């Protein structure tokens, strides 16, 4: 059985195309792997730097945030410090969720990178900040926080942050401490 020169050329061309496609596939796979590694590295570095920036006061606030009695005593400066910490954490979480959604990171990246906080709204201070923070984050973060914090696990905010702001900024109250929330 003799192959014509034309058949040999066509077979060679097909093999060349198959080889080129295999090479391109390998390159795409390798590029995706490198992008995933770079994403993990960037978020890991950002998270590390964020936590390294904590001072004794910030550590104290995070510890006290678990205790309703403690957060009721906080000054406006304490609340503002926690606000900045939580906002930064939520921005990093939003970045992780975006990269998961885009396929750059696997679905378990949230827990691998340490953002599996559990029912975060069970924390009394976070429960007070969430109504305002909720409006400043994307839908993916809103869904994540609310899905991981079932309503029966959520703390009730016992601090009227607006009254505390008014008292501190406008001088309507000299106590400068949080007032309990009043039922309406």
ABEGO torsion letter per residue (X at the ends): XBBBAAAAAAAAAAAAAAAAAAAAAAAAAAAAAAAAAAAAAAAAAAAAAAAAABBAAAAAAAAAAABAAAAAABBAAAAAAAAAAAAAAAAAAAAAAAAAAAGABBAAAAAAAGABAEBAAABAAAAAAAAAAAAABBAAAAAAAAAABBAAABBBBABBAAAAAAAAAAGABAAGBBBBBBBX
